[in-house]
Amino acid sequence: MPKHGKSYRKAIEGFDATKSYSITEGVAILKKSAYAKFNESIEMHLKLGVDPRQADQQVRGTVGLPHGTGKTVRVAVFAKGEKAREAEEAGAEIVGAEDLATKIQGGFFDFDACIATPDMMREVGKIGKILGPRGVMPNPKTGTVTMDLAKAIAEIKAGKVEFRLDRTANIHVNIGKIQFTESQIIDNAKTLLDALYKAKPAAAKGTYIKSITLTSTMGPGIKISYSPASAKEDK
């Protein structure tokens, strides 16, 4: 078992790691226990009570975080002709077609999000095994396969994030930076959780969200207790 440093051990002594906290309490602890000398990312990790092997129990979607993620998002776009020019003018860092697919096959991955026009999906499909595991495969359901490239690029850069169930029924999402104010982190966290509850599959039975953990890049995990009913009380 890996040994943690003094700073980590001191951070975890500041709260009860066996207890679940409200979002407001958890964020306060998160901010107080941060010790790294850089602007750490904040992530939310969730365990869902669904079966990822069942097609009718998949959980996937996007949500616009009101305060963004605090990260500069580099966008790659698969498009040709006029649409390629539209993507460049809208601020996409990387624009290409077959040439971009070839670069990615060769190991290029200097981007955080990927968008494609519908006519490019045949080419994009050839590198699906590369894009998929990294969580950036364009998909119509998430608005990343579209002809309205300017809108899609603007939404991603403004803080639109994707949530997606993995093979072990977990979801991991970046919701901000440790230098955000507590209210900004709380707003982002609640926005994500509300979106996840709205995305609950009709086939899901029993407890939908089994556990929620809030953590920073270097900090300890903090257990969070939340439900739509408790949201009004947790201010």
C-alpha positions as CSV (number, residue, x, y, z in Angstrom):
1,M,0.0,0.0,0.0
2,P,1.5,3.4,-1.0
3,K,2.5,5.7,1.8
4,H,1.2,9.2,1.9
5,G,3.3,12.3,2.8
6,K,2.9,14.5,5.9
7,S,0.7,17.1,4.1
8,Y,-1.8,14.4,2.9
9,R,-1.9,12.8,6.4
10,K,-2.5,16.3,8.0
11,A,-5.3,17.0,5.4
12,I,-7.1,13.8,6.2
13,E,-6.9,14.4,9.9
14,G,-9.0,17.5,9.4
15,F,-12.2,15.6,8.9
16,D,-13.9,12.2,9.5
17,A,-13.2,10.1,6.4
18,T,-15.9,7.6,7.3
19,K,-18.6,10.3,7.4
20,S,-20.7,11.6,4.5
21,Y,-21.0,15.4,4.3
22,S,-23.4,17.7,2.5
23,I,-22.0,19.4,-0.6
24,T,-21.6,22.7,1.3
25,E,-19.7,21.0,4.2
26,G,-17.7,18.8,1.8
27,V,-16.6,21.8,-0.3
28,A,-15.5,23.7,2.8
29,I,-13.4,20.7,3.9
30,L,-12.0,20.3,0.4
31,K,-10.9,24.0,0.3
32,K,-9.5,23.9,3.8
33,S,-7.5,20.6,3.3
34,A,-5.9,21.7,0.0
35,Y,-2.1,21.8,0.4
36,A,-0.6,21.6,-3.1
37,K,1.3,24.6,-4.5
38,F,-0.6,24.6,-7.7
39,N,-4.2,25.2,-8.7
40,E,-5.5,21.6,-8.3
41,S,-8.4,20.3,-10.4
42,I,-11.5,19.2,-8.5
43,E,-13.2,15.9,-9.5
44,M,-16.4,14.2,-8.6
45,H,-16.4,10.4,-8.6
46,L,-19.7,8.5,-8.5
47,K,-20.7,4.9,-8.2
48,L,-24.1,4.2,-9.8
49,G,-26.5,1.4,-9.1
50,V,-26.9,0.4,-12.7
51,D,-25.6,-2.5,-14.8
52,P,-23.3,-1.1,-17.5
53,R,-23.6,-4.4,-19.4
54,Q,-27.3,-3.6,-20.2
55,A,-28.1,-1.3,-23.1
56,D,-31.1,0.1,-21.3
57,Q,-29.1,1.1,-18.2
58,Q,-26.5,3.3,-19.9
59,V,-25.9,6.7,-18.5
60,R,-24.3,9.3,-20.7
61,G,-24.9,13.0,-21.5
62,T,-23.5,16.5,-21.3
63,V,-24.1,19.4,-19.0
64,G,-22.9,23.0,-19.0
65,L,-21.2,23.9,-15.7
66,P,-22.2,27.4,-14.7
67,H,-18.6,28.4,-13.8
68,G,-16.8,26.1,-16.3
69,T,-14.0,23.8,-15.3
70,G,-11.2,26.4,-15.0
71,K,-9.4,24.6,-17.7
72,T,-8.5,25.8,-21.2
73,V,-10.1,23.3,-23.4
74,R,-8.3,22.4,-26.7
75,V,-10.8,21.4,-29.3
76,A,-10.1,19.2,-32.3
77,V,-12.6,19.2,-35.2
78,F,-13.1,16.9,-38.1
79,A,-14.4,18.9,-41.0
80,K,-13.7,19.9,-44.6
81,G,-14.1,22.9,-46.8
82,E,-16.4,25.7,-45.5
83,K,-17.1,23.8,-42.3
84,A,-13.3,23.6,-41.6
85,R,-13.1,27.3,-42.0
86,E,-16.1,27.8,-39.6
87,A,-14.4,25.6,-37.0
88,E,-11.1,27.7,-37.2
89,E,-13.0,30.9,-36.9
90,A,-14.9,29.6,-33.9
91,G,-11.7,28.9,-32.1
92,A,-10.9,25.3,-32.6
93,E,-7.2,24.6,-32.0
94,I,-7.0,21.7,-34.4
95,V,-9.0,21.2,-37.6
96,G,-8.5,18.4,-40.2
97,A,-10.0,15.5,-42.0
98,E,-8.2,12.3,-43.1
99,D,-4.9,14.0,-42.2
100,L,-6.0,14.5,-38.6
101,A,-7.1,10.9,-38.3
102,T,-3.7,9.8,-39.6
103,K,-2.0,12.0,-37.0
104,I,-4.0,10.6,-34.2
105,Q,-3.3,7.0,-35.3
106,G,0.4,8.0,-35.1
107,G,0.1,9.1,-31.5
108,F,-1.0,12.7,-31.7
109,F,-3.4,13.7,-28.9
110,D,-2.9,17.3,-28.1
111,F,-6.6,18.1,-27.5
112,D,-9.2,17.7,-24.8
113,A,-12.4,17.4,-26.9
114,C,-13.4,16.3,-30.3
115,I,-16.2,17.4,-32.7
116,A,-17.1,16.1,-36.2
117,T,-19.5,17.0,-38.9
118,P,-21.7,14.0,-39.9
119,D,-20.0,13.4,-43.2
120,M,-16.7,12.9,-41.4
121,M,-17.9,10.1,-39.1
122,R,-16.9,7.3,-41.4
123,E,-13.3,8.5,-41.1
124,V,-13.6,9.2,-37.4
125,G,-15.0,5.7,-36.9
126,K,-11.7,4.2,-38.1
127,I,-10.0,5.7,-34.9
128,G,-12.9,5.0,-32.6
129,K,-10.8,2.5,-30.6
130,I,-8.4,5.4,-29.9
131,L,-10.9,8.1,-29.2
132,G,-13.4,6.0,-27.3
133,P,-11.3,4.9,-24.3
134,R,-10.2,8.6,-23.9
135,G,-13.8,9.7,-23.7
136,V,-13.6,12.0,-26.7
137,M,-15.4,10.0,-29.4
138,P,-17.8,12.4,-31.2
139,N,-21.4,11.3,-30.6
140,P,-24.7,12.9,-31.8
141,K,-26.2,12.4,-28.3
142,T,-23.6,14.7,-26.8
143,G,-23.8,17.3,-29.5
144,T,-20.4,16.6,-30.8
145,V,-21.5,15.3,-34.2
146,T,-23.1,18.4,-35.7
147,M,-23.2,20.8,-38.5
148,D,-23.4,23.7,-36.1
149,L,-19.7,23.7,-35.2
150,A,-19.6,27.2,-33.9
151,K,-22.2,26.5,-31.3
152,A,-20.6,23.2,-30.3
153,I,-17.2,24.7,-29.9
154,A,-18.5,27.7,-27.9
155,E,-20.4,25.3,-25.5
156,I,-17.4,23.1,-24.8
157,K,-15.1,26.1,-24.2
158,A,-17.7,27.7,-21.9
159,G,-17.7,24.7,-19.6
160,K,-19.8,22.0,-21.2
161,V,-18.6,18.6,-19.9
162,E,-19.5,15.0,-20.7
163,F,-20.5,12.4,-18.1
164,R,-20.3,8.7,-19.1
165,L,-20.7,5.4,-17.3
166,D,-17.6,3.2,-17.4
167,R,-17.5,-0.6,-17.3
168,T,-17.5,-0.7,-13.6
169,A,-20.6,1.6,-13.2
170,N,-18.5,4.6,-12.2
171,I,-18.6,8.2,-13.5
172,H,-15.7,10.7,-13.2
173,V,-16.1,14.4,-14.0
174,N,-13.8,17.4,-13.6
175,I,-16.0,20.2,-12.0
176,G,-13.5,23.0,-11.4
177,K,-10.3,24.2,-9.7
178,I,-9.4,24.5,-6.1
179,Q,-9.0,28.3,-6.5
180,F,-12.7,28.6,-7.4
181,T,-14.9,30.1,-4.6
182,E,-16.9,27.7,-2.5
183,S,-20.1,28.9,-4.1
184,Q,-18.7,28.3,-7.6
185,I,-17.7,24.7,-6.7
186,I,-21.1,24.0,-5.1
187,D,-23.0,25.4,-8.1
188,N,-21.0,23.2,-10.5
189,A,-21.4,20.1,-8.3
190,K,-25.1,20.5,-7.9
191,T,-25.5,21.2,-11.7
192,L,-23.7,17.9,-12.5
193,L,-25.7,15.9,-9.9
194,D,-29.0,17.3,-11.1
195,A,-28.1,16.4,-14.7
196,L,-27.2,12.8,-13.6
197,Y,-30.5,12.4,-11.8
198,K,-32.4,13.6,-14.9
199,A,-30.4,11.0,-17.0
200,K,-31.5,8.1,-14.7
201,P,-32.5,5.2,-17.0
202,A,-36.0,4.0,-16.6
203,A,-34.7,0.4,-16.2
204,A,-32.6,1.4,-13.2
205,K,-33.8,-0.2,-10.0
206,G,-33.0,0.4,-6.3
207,T,-30.5,3.1,-5.3
208,Y,-29.4,5.0,-8.3
209,I,-26.4,6.9,-7.0
210,K,-24.7,4.7,-4.5
211,S,-21.8,6.9,-3.5
212,I,-20.3,10.3,-4.3
213,T,-16.7,11.4,-3.6
214,L,-15.3,14.8,-4.0
215,T,-11.5,15.2,-4.3
216,S,-8.8,17.5,-5.6
217,T,-5.7,16.4,-7.5
218,M,-3.5,15.8,-4.5
219,G,-6.1,15.8,-1.7
220,P,-8.1,13.0,0.1
221,G,-11.5,11.9,-1.0
222,I,-14.5,13.3,0.8
223,K,-17.7,11.4,0.9
224,I,-20.8,13.4,-0.1
225,S,-24.5,12.8,0.7
226,Y,-26.9,14.3,-1.8
227,S,-30.3,13.8,-3.3
228,P,-32.6,16.2,-5.3
229,A,-34.9,16.3,-2.1
230,S,-32.0,17.5,0.0
231,A,-30.8,20.1,-2.4
232,K,-33.1,22.8,-1.1
233,E,-31.8,22.3,2.4
234,D,-28.1,22.3,1.4
235,K,-27.5,25.9,0.7
